[in-house]
Amino acid sequence: MTSKMTATAHDGRHSYDNTMLSKCGFSDPDRRSEKHDLACQFLMQESVVIRLADLFLAKFKKPLQGECTTSHSYQTRKYMSIFKCFSMGKSSGEVLVSKGYGQYQTTIGFIDVVLKILRLGERSIDGELDEKEDIVFSQIAIEVKSTKTPISDVIRQIRIYREYFIPDQSHDGAAIWLMASPWGITPADREALHREQIGHVRLGIEFDKFVEKCKAMPESQSDAVF
């Protein structure tokens, strides 16, 4: 993952300083924070991804329903897919969000973490269990805040990202959006996030242990040394 601490523009400024969000007055004190980078890495661990999927995809995603034709019949039949478990797909950090093309392209900002989830489910046709197993891709986009930030700022930032972020065509519609922070939020803030269909994840004891483990590792894990 490209770290916010190392991603810099050619003029010596941080890459975030050249984004539309920065020019609109959105501050991002996390962009040079080691704790912020570690939080992103923690959220991309497979065990954490599966738990997030269990919590938030089940909450925001309904069973798929529609009509189909079977291989041995041309009649239209109703089907329903109920998803039983999740599997981790590709996870990405610092995902570019932009608008326009070519010389007119403008960088909106960078989504901290985007998780790709494979949803595995059983399909029933006209109430009868089908042999076919459904596999659907879903995405979870996460804005990480390692320092105290007003909820209104988080909501405005995610609104802008939502407008311009285009999920891969293989995914089942809009991404699930989450805010992750090492501090708790008030009931009023939680309600404000939920009105915008944004969930909240508190980074607690497990994250603290992950940070301690990372800091204890020697800084010698390079691909090459010259």
C-alpha positions as CSV (number, residue, x, y, z in Angstrom):
1,M,0.0,0.0,0.0
2,T,1.3,3.5,-0.8
3,S,1.5,5.3,2.4
4,K,0.2,8.9,2.9
5,M,3.5,9.5,4.6
6,T,5.5,8.8,1.5
7,A,3.1,9.8,-1.3
8,T,4.3,13.3,-2.3
9,A,3.7,15.6,-5.3
10,H,6.6,16.6,-7.5
11,D,6.7,20.1,-6.0
12,G,7.4,18.7,-2.5
13,R,3.9,19.0,-1.2
14,H,1.8,16.1,0.0
15,S,-0.4,14.6,-2.8
16,Y,-3.5,15.5,-0.8
17,D,-2.6,19.2,-1.0
18,N,-3.3,19.1,-4.8
19,T,-6.8,17.5,-4.5
20,M,-10.2,19.2,-4.9
21,L,-11.0,18.4,-1.3
22,S,-8.0,20.3,-0.1
23,K,-8.8,23.3,-2.3
24,C,-12.4,23.3,-0.9
25,G,-11.0,23.7,2.6
26,F,-11.1,20.1,3.9
27,S,-8.1,19.7,6.2
28,D,-6.6,16.2,6.6
29,P,-4.2,16.1,9.6
30,D,-4.1,12.3,9.3
31,R,-2.2,12.4,6.0
32,R,1.2,12.3,7.7
33,S,0.2,10.1,10.7
34,E,1.9,6.8,11.3
35,K,-1.2,5.7,13.3
36,H,-3.4,6.4,10.3
37,D,-1.3,4.2,8.0
38,L,-1.3,1.4,10.6
39,A,-5.1,1.7,10.9
40,C,-5.4,1.2,7.1
41,Q,-3.2,-1.8,7.2
42,F,-5.1,-3.3,10.1
43,L,-8.4,-2.9,8.3
44,M,-7.1,-4.8,5.3
45,Q,-6.2,-7.9,7.3
46,E,-8.3,-10.9,6.1
47,S,-9.7,-11.6,9.6
48,V,-10.9,-8.0,10.0
49,V,-12.3,-7.9,6.4
50,I,-14.5,-10.9,7.0
51,R,-15.8,-9.5,10.3
52,L,-16.6,-6.2,8.6
53,A,-18.5,-8.1,5.9
54,D,-20.5,-10.1,8.5
55,L,-21.4,-6.9,10.3
56,F,-22.1,-4.4,7.6
57,L,-23.1,-6.3,4.4
58,A,-25.7,-8.2,6.3
59,K,-27.0,-4.9,7.7
60,F,-27.1,-2.9,4.5
61,K,-27.6,-5.6,1.8
62,K,-30.9,-7.4,1.2
63,P,-31.3,-10.8,-0.4
64,L,-31.2,-10.6,-4.2
65,Q,-34.5,-11.3,-6.0
66,G,-35.4,-11.3,-9.6
67,E,-36.5,-13.4,-12.6
68,C,-34.5,-15.9,-14.6
69,T,-34.8,-18.7,-17.1
70,T,-33.4,-22.2,-16.4
71,S,-31.3,-24.2,-18.9
72,H,-34.1,-26.8,-19.3
73,S,-37.0,-24.4,-19.6
74,Y,-37.7,-21.1,-21.3
75,Q,-40.3,-20.1,-18.7
76,T,-39.5,-17.1,-16.6
77,R,-39.2,-18.1,-12.9
78,K,-38.6,-16.1,-9.7
79,Y,-35.4,-16.6,-7.8
80,M,-34.0,-15.4,-4.5
81,S,-30.3,-15.6,-3.3
82,I,-29.6,-15.6,0.4
83,F,-26.0,-15.1,1.3
84,K,-24.5,-17.4,3.9
85,C,-20.8,-16.4,4.1
86,F,-18.2,-14.1,2.8
87,S,-14.7,-14.4,1.3
88,M,-12.0,-11.8,1.0
89,G,-11.2,-10.4,-2.4
90,K,-8.7,-7.7,-3.3
91,S,-8.1,-4.9,-0.8
92,S,-6.7,-1.5,-1.8
93,G,-5.4,1.6,0.0
94,E,-5.2,5.2,-1.1
95,V,-7.8,4.7,-3.9
96,L,-7.8,7.6,-6.3
97,V,-11.2,9.3,-6.9
98,S,-11.3,11.7,-9.9
99,K,-13.6,13.4,-12.4
100,G,-13.1,14.2,-16.0
101,Y,-10.7,12.6,-18.5
102,G,-7.3,13.4,-20.0
103,Q,-6.2,17.0,-19.6
104,Y,-9.5,17.8,-17.9
105,Q,-9.1,15.2,-15.2
106,T,-9.3,16.5,-11.6
107,T,-8.2,14.6,-8.6
108,I,-11.0,14.6,-6.0
109,G,-9.2,12.8,-3.3
110,F,-8.1,9.4,-2.0
111,I,-10.3,6.8,-0.3
112,D,-8.2,5.4,2.6
113,V,-9.3,1.7,2.2
114,V,-11.5,-0.1,-0.3
115,L,-12.3,-3.7,0.4
116,K,-13.6,-6.2,-2.2
117,I,-15.8,-8.9,-0.7
118,L,-17.0,-12.1,-2.4
119,R,-20.5,-13.0,-1.1
120,L,-21.3,-16.6,-1.4
121,G,-25.0,-17.6,-1.3
122,E,-27.7,-20.2,-2.0
123,R,-30.1,-19.6,-4.8
124,S,-33.7,-20.9,-4.7
125,I,-36.0,-20.9,-7.8
126,D,-39.7,-20.8,-7.1
127,G,-38.9,-21.9,-3.6
128,E,-36.8,-24.8,-4.5
129,L,-33.0,-24.9,-3.7
130,D,-31.0,-24.6,-6.9
131,E,-27.6,-26.4,-7.4
132,K,-26.0,-23.2,-8.6
133,E,-24.1,-21.2,-6.0
134,D,-24.3,-17.4,-6.3
135,I,-21.1,-15.4,-6.1
136,V,-21.5,-11.6,-6.0
137,F,-18.9,-8.9,-5.4
138,S,-19.5,-6.1,-2.9
139,Q,-17.3,-3.2,-1.9
140,I,-16.7,-1.5,1.5
141,A,-15.1,1.9,1.4
142,I,-13.6,3.2,4.6
143,E,-12.6,6.7,5.6
144,V,-10.0,6.4,8.5
145,K,-9.7,9.2,11.1
146,S,-6.9,8.8,13.6
147,T,-7.4,12.3,15.1
148,K,-10.6,13.8,16.4
149,T,-12.7,15.1,13.5
150,P,-16.2,16.7,13.4
151,I,-18.7,14.2,12.1
152,S,-20.1,16.9,9.8
153,D,-16.7,17.0,8.0
154,V,-16.6,13.3,7.6
155,I,-20.2,13.3,6.2
156,R,-19.3,16.0,3.7
157,Q,-16.1,14.2,2.6
158,I,-17.9,10.9,2.1
159,R,-20.7,12.6,0.2
160,I,-18.2,14.0,-2.3
161,Y,-16.4,10.6,-2.6
162,R,-19.8,8.9,-3.2
163,E,-20.6,11.2,-6.0
164,Y,-17.5,10.5,-8.0
165,F,-16.4,7.0,-6.9
166,I,-17.4,4.4,-9.6
167,P,-17.4,0.8,-8.4
168,D,-16.1,-1.9,-10.7
169,Q,-18.8,-3.2,-13.1
170,S,-18.6,-6.6,-11.4
171,H,-20.0,-5.2,-8.1
172,D,-23.6,-5.2,-7.0
173,G,-24.2,-1.4,-7.0
174,A,-23.0,1.3,-4.6
175,A,-20.3,0.6,-2.1
176,I,-21.0,0.4,1.7
177,W,-19.3,3.4,3.4
178,L,-17.7,3.3,6.8
179,M,-15.8,5.6,9.1
180,A,-13.1,4.1,11.3
181,S,-11.6,5.8,14.3
182,P,-9.8,4.9,17.5
183,W,-12.3,7.1,19.5
184,G,-16.0,6.5,20.1
185,I,-18.8,8.7,18.9
186,T,-21.9,10.1,20.6
187,P,-25.4,8.7,19.9
188,A,-26.2,11.9,18.0
189,D,-23.1,11.5,15.8
190,R,-24.0,7.8,15.2
191,E,-27.5,8.8,14.2
192,A,-26.2,11.5,11.8
193,L,-23.9,8.9,10.1
194,H,-26.7,6.4,9.8
195,R,-29.0,8.9,8.2
196,E,-26.3,9.1,5.5
197,Q,-26.0,5.3,5.3
198,I,-22.5,5.4,6.9
199,G,-21.4,2.9,9.5
200,H,-18.8,3.5,12.2
201,V,-16.0,1.2,13.4
202,R,-14.1,1.9,16.5
203,L,-10.5,0.7,16.5
204,G,-10.0,-0.7,20.0
205,I,-7.9,-3.3,21.8
206,E,-7.1,-5.5,18.8
207,F,-5.9,-2.5,16.9
208,D,-3.7,-1.4,19.8
209,K,-2.1,-4.8,19.9
210,F,-1.6,-4.6,16.1
211,V,0.2,-1.3,16.5
212,E,2.4,-2.6,19.3
213,K,3.3,-5.6,17.1
214,C,4.2,-3.5,14.1
215,K,6.3,-1.1,16.1
216,A,8.3,-4.1,17.6
217,M,9.2,-5.3,14.1
218,P,12.6,-4.5,12.7
219,E,12.7,-1.9,9.9
220,S,14.6,-4.2,7.5
221,Q,11.9,-5.7,5.4
222,S,13.0,-4.4,2.0
223,D,12.7,-6.0,-1.5
224,A,16.2,-4.8,-2.3
225,V,19.2,-3.1,-0.6
226,F,21.8,-1.0,-2.4
